Amino acid sequence: MRSKRKVSLTLDEDLCADIEKAAKTFNMAKSQLAQKAFRLWLKKETEAFMAKGYEEMAEEDKAFVDLVFQAQREILS
């Protein structure tokens, strides 16, 4: 079983009201709802961070390929 730790958060009143409504609507404890929200946010941010890294790597790879092709053209000319 996972160990749990109690934390304290300061949230806007309107967000607190929305959280309470969602907890009642989905019949979940607010803690459970918060855990799901945090996990979803972490997953989304991690995926966005990785996508950005892959895009940067692709740009670097393209620049390298362009350099190699230019060198080959010079050699073959």
One Martini backbone bead per residue (centre of mass of N, CA, C, O) as a GRO file, in nm:
protein
   77
    1MET     BB    1   0.097   0.035   0.020
    2ARG     BB    2   0.062   0.355   0.006
    3SER     BB    3   0.174   0.639   0.113
    4LYS     BB    4   0.062   0.920   0.292
    5ARG     BB    5   0.018   1.285   0.252
    6LYS     BB    6  -0.034   1.584   0.395
    7VAL     BB    7  -0.177   1.881   0.248
    8SER     BB    8  -0.165   2.232   0.174
    9LEU     BB    9  -0.397   2.456   0.011
   10THR     BB   10  -0.437   2.749  -0.197
   11LEU     BB   11  -0.755   2.862  -0.315
   12ASP     BB   12  -0.992   2.962  -0.495
   13GLU     BB   13  -1.320   2.979  -0.444
   14ASP     BB   14  -1.422   2.884  -0.726
   15LEU     BB   15  -1.251   2.627  -0.729
   16CYS     BB   16  -1.363   2.499  -0.474
   17ALA     BB   17  -1.651   2.476  -0.578
   18ASP     BB   18  -1.584   2.298  -0.824
   19ILE     BB   19  -1.465   2.065  -0.662
   20GLU     BB   20  -1.714   1.998  -0.495
   21LYS     BB   21  -1.900   1.937  -0.734
   22ALA     BB   22  -1.727   1.714  -0.862
   23ALA     BB   23  -1.722   1.524  -0.620
   24LYS     BB   24  -2.027   1.482  -0.618
   25THR     BB   25  -2.077   1.395  -0.910
   26PHE     BB   26  -1.838   1.154  -0.887
   27ASN     BB   27  -1.812   1.033  -0.605
   28MET     BB   28  -1.560   1.190  -0.462
   29ALA     BB   29  -1.291   1.267  -0.318
   30LYS     BB   30  -1.097   1.539  -0.312
   31SER     BB   31  -0.829   1.387  -0.303
   32GLN     BB   32  -0.881   1.208  -0.549
   33LEU     BB   33  -0.924   1.436  -0.749
   34ALA     BB   34  -0.646   1.569  -0.710
   35GLN     BB   35  -0.474   1.330  -0.795
   36LYS     BB   36  -0.582   1.312  -1.082
   37ALA     BB   37  -0.508   1.598  -1.167
   38PHE     BB   38  -0.203   1.582  -1.118
   39ARG     BB   39  -0.146   1.341  -1.302
   40LEU     BB   40  -0.252   1.469  -1.561
   41TRP     BB   41  -0.066   1.713  -1.561
   42LEU     BB   42   0.205   1.561  -1.558
   43LYS     BB   43   0.160   1.407  -1.821
   44LYS     BB   44   0.117   1.648  -2.008
   45GLU     BB   45   0.389   1.794  -1.948
   46THR     BB   46   0.575   1.561  -2.025
   47GLU     BB   47   0.480   1.532  -2.319
   48ALA     BB   48   0.549   1.823  -2.403
   49PHE     BB   49   0.850   1.811  -2.334
   50MET     BB   50   0.918   1.573  -2.523
   51ALA     BB   51   0.820   1.696  -2.788
   52LYS     BB   52   1.016   1.932  -2.786
   53GLY     BB   53   1.273   1.759  -2.789
   54TYR     BB   54   1.213   1.613  -3.057
   55GLU     BB   55   1.202   1.868  -3.231
   56GLU     BB   56   1.492   1.961  -3.172
   57MET     BB   57   1.628   1.702  -3.278
   58ALA     BB   58   1.519   1.723  -3.567
   59GLU     BB   59   1.660   1.991  -3.634
   60GLU     BB   60   1.946   1.887  -3.586
   61ASP     BB   61   1.935   1.655  -3.791
   62LYS     BB   62   1.877   1.830  -4.039
   63ALA     BB   63   2.134   2.001  -4.023
   64PHE     BB   64   2.328   1.761  -4.052
   65VAL     BB   65   2.226   1.655  -4.323
   66ASP     BB   66   2.280   1.911  -4.483
   67LEU     BB   67   2.585   1.907  -4.433
   68VAL     BB   68   2.642   1.632  -4.564
   69PHE     BB   69   2.529   1.694  -4.846
   70GLN     BB   70   2.719   1.929  -4.905
   71ALA     BB   71   2.979   1.765  -4.884
   72GLN     BB   72   2.910   1.564  -5.109
   73ARG     BB   73   2.882   1.768  -5.337
   74GLU     BB   74   3.174   1.872  -5.319
   75ILE     BB   75   3.308   1.598  -5.375
   76LEU     BB   76   3.142   1.541  -5.656
   77SER     BB   77   3.238   1.817  -5.817
   0.00000   0.00000   0.00000
